[in-house]
Amino acid sequence: MSLQRRQRVWLFDLDDTLHDASHASMPGINRGMTDYVAKYLDLSFEDASALRAQYWRRYGATLLGLIRHHGVKASHFLEETHQLPGLEAQLRMSAHDRAVLKRLPGRKYILTNAPRAYALRVLNALKLIDFFDGVITIDEMQMFGHLRPKPDARMLRHVAAQLKVPPSRCVLVEDTLQHQKAAHGIGMKGIWMRRYLHEARKSVNNRMEVGVHPCPAPSYVYARIRSLKTLLAL
């Protein structure tokens, strides 16, 4: 095995990358976020859904728009929208992917815009936590007092610096193309996970159709995969 492969730092997204969030959690999270916007901004469900889509497209995350324009507290929003009773019973992932994570050389981290409590619930339920050297969630994506979740390039550079590696040593495995593009812009390699993309397309409310690209592989994507097994050959 080459030294270069052993020195890689893998940054794995969680939802719809390591597990089938379109089945297990995204419907509940999307409903929870829309309900939150409707309740705290006194909007109809339809208007709240439209506002969420607008903020997602403009800022890359609904939460950033709510913070900027409505003074919403991130911790309150994340806690309210990720309660998800019965989540563990709905979780599923490929057994082959689990085996690959155990074998994959290099340091491995979770990098997710989800809150820490939710991410740990998923990782522990799927028995994945021991495969990773660390878990970086939206709770830690703060810079100079401001929330900087993916696809913020400044945060991605900061993560690489915190891990004491140049961005060129990092490989981001993601289902969302906006995040891939930001990673490419600072020298990271982007791997586009497409295993769950078909299911994510079925619902307009699931990711608001953002991140679905008509081309087989945009130029900023290093490789596209449907199984983590492919990573062993890269």
C-alpha positions in Angstrom: 0.0 0.0 0.0 1.4 3.4 -1.0 2.3 6.0 1.7 -0.1 8.4 -0.1 -3.1 6.1 0.5 -2.2 5.5 4.1 -2.0 9.3 4.7 -5.4 10.2 3.2 -8.0 11.9 5.4 -11.5 10.8 4.5 -14.4 13.2 5.3 -17.7 11.3 5.1 -21.0 12.9 5.0 -23.7 11.0 7.0 -27.2 11.3 5.6 -27.8 9.6 2.2 -24.1 8.8 2.1 -23.5 6.3 4.8 -27.1 5.4 5.4 -30.5 5.7 3.7 -31.7 8.9 5.3 -34.3 9.4 2.5 -36.1 6.4 4.1 -35.2 6.8 7.8 -34.9 10.4 8.8 -35.2 13.0 6.0 -39.0 12.9 5.8 -39.3 13.6 9.6 -36.5 16.3 9.5 -38.1 18.1 6.5 -41.5 18.0 8.1 -40.0 19.2 11.4 -38.2 22.1 9.8 -41.2 23.3 7.9 -43.4 23.0 11.0 -40.8 25.0 12.9 -40.7 27.8 10.3 -44.5 27.9 10.2 -44.8 28.0 14.0 -42.2 30.6 14.8 -42.7 32.8 11.8 -46.5 32.5 11.9 -46.8 31.2 8.3 -48.9 28.6 6.6 -47.3 25.3 5.9 -47.1 26.1 2.2 -45.5 29.5 2.8 -43.1 28.0 5.3 -42.1 25.3 2.8 -41.5 27.9 0.1 -39.3 30.0 2.4 -37.3 27.0 3.4 -36.6 26.3 -0.3 -35.6 29.9 -0.9 -33.2 29.9 2.0 -31.7 26.6 1.0 -31.0 27.8 -2.5 -29.6 31.2 -1.3 -27.5 30.1 1.7 -27.0 26.4 1.3 -28.9 25.7 4.5 -32.4 26.7 5.8 -30.9 27.5 9.2 -28.6 30.2 7.9 -31.5 32.1 6.4 -33.5 31.8 9.6 -30.5 33.1 11.7 -29.8 36.0 9.3 -33.3 37.2 8.7 -35.3 36.1 11.8 -32.8 35.8 14.7 -33.4 32.1 15.2 -31.1 30.4 17.6 -29.3 27.5 15.9 -29.3 25.2 19.0 -33.1 25.6 19.4 -33.8 25.0 15.8 -31.6 21.9 15.6 -33.0 20.4 18.8 -36.6 21.0 17.8 -36.3 19.6 14.3 -34.2 16.5 15.0 -36.1 14.7 17.8 -37.3 11.9 15.5 -38.9 9.3 17.9 -38.3 5.8 16.6 -35.4 6.8 14.4 -33.2 3.8 15.3 -35.8 1.3 14.0 -35.9 3.0 10.6 -32.1 3.1 10.0 -30.5 0.9 7.3 -27.3 0.8 5.4 -25.3 -1.6 3.2 -23.4 -4.3 5.1 -20.8 -4.2 2.4 -20.3 -0.5 3.1 -19.8 -1.2 6.8 -17.1 -3.8 6.0 -15.3 -1.3 3.6 -15.2 1.4 6.3 -13.3 -1.1 8.6 -10.7 -1.9 5.9 -10.3 1.6 4.3 -6.8 2.9 5.0 -6.2 6.4 6.3 -7.9 8.6 8.9 -11.7 8.8 8.7 -14.0 11.5 10.0 -17.7 12.2 9.8 -18.4 15.7 8.5 -22.1 16.5 8.6 -24.4 19.5 8.8 -26.6 17.5 11.2 -26.4 18.2 15.0 -24.2 16.1 17.2 -26.9 14.4 19.2 -28.6 13.1 15.9 -25.3 12.1 14.3 -24.3 10.0 17.4 -27.7 8.4 17.5 -27.3 7.3 13.9 -23.7 6.2 14.2 -24.3 4.2 17.4 -27.4 2.5 16.0 -25.6 1.5 12.9 -22.5 0.4 14.9 -20.3 2.7 12.9 -18.9 4.9 15.6 -15.7 2.9 16.2 -14.7 3.1 12.5 -14.1 6.9 12.8 -11.4 9.0 14.3 -13.8 11.8 15.0 -17.2 13.3 14.3 -17.5 16.9 13.1 -21.0 18.2 13.2 -22.7 21.5 12.6 -22.3 22.2 16.4 -18.5 22.6 15.7 -18.8 24.6 12.5 -18.4 28.0 14.1 -15.9 30.6 12.9 -15.6 34.1 14.5 -18.9 33.7 16.1 -20.8 32.7 13.0 -22.2 29.4 11.9 -20.4 28.1 8.8 -21.8 24.7 7.7 -21.1 23.0 4.4 -20.7 24.2 1.7 -18.7 27.0 3.3 -15.1 26.8 1.9 -13.7 28.7 4.9 -15.0 26.0 7.2 -13.6 23.3 5.0 -10.2 24.9 5.1 -10.5 25.2 8.8 -11.3 21.5 9.2 -8.2 20.6 7.2 -6.1 22.9 9.4 -7.6 21.4 12.6 -6.7 17.9 11.3 -3.2 19.2 10.5 -3.3 18.2 6.8 -3.4 20.2 3.5 -6.8 20.2 1.8 -5.2 18.1 -1.0 -4.8 15.2 1.4 -8.6 15.2 2.1 -11.2 13.3 0.3 -14.9 14.3 0.8 -17.4 11.6 0.2 -20.8 13.3 -0.3 -24.2 13.0 -1.9 -24.6 16.8 -2.3 -23.0 18.5 -5.3 -22.9 22.0 -3.8 -20.5 20.6 -1.1 -18.4 18.8 -3.7 -17.9 22.0 -5.7 -16.8 23.9 -2.6 -14.4 21.1 -1.6 -12.9 21.1 -5.2 -12.4 24.8 -5.0 -9.9 24.5 -2.1 -8.1 21.5 -3.5 -10.0 18.6 -1.9 -11.0 15.6 -3.9 -14.8 15.0 -4.0 -16.4 11.6 -4.3 -20.1 11.7 -5.3 -22.1 9.0 -3.5 -25.1 8.1 -5.7 -26.5 5.0 -3.9 -29.5 6.9 -2.5 -29.8 9.6 -5.1 -32.7 8.0 -6.9 -34.8 7.8 -3.7 -33.9 11.4 -2.9 -35.3 12.6 -6.2 -38.7 11.1 -5.5 -39.8 13.9 -3.1 -39.5 17.6 -3.9 -39.4 18.2 -0.2 -36.4 16.0 0.2 -33.4 18.4 -0.3 -35.7 20.6 -2.4 -34.1 18.9 -5.5 -30.9 20.9 -4.7 -27.7 19.0 -5.5 -29.3 16.9 -8.3 -27.2 17.5 -11.4 -28.3 16.6 -14.9 -24.7 15.6 -16.0 -23.3 12.1 -15.2 -20.4 13.7 -13.4 -19.6 17.4 -13.1 -16.0 18.4 -13.8 -15.4 19.2 -10.1 -16.2 15.6 -9.0 -13.2 13.3 -8.8 -15.3 10.1 -8.9 -18.9 9.0 -8.6 -19.8 5.8 -6.8 -22.7 3.7 -5.7 -20.8 1.6 -3.2 -18.0 2.5 -0.7 -16.2 -0.6 -2.1 -15.1 1.5 -5.0 -13.0 3.7 -2.6 -10.6 0.8 -2.0 -9.5 1.0 -5.6 -9.0 4.8 -5.7 
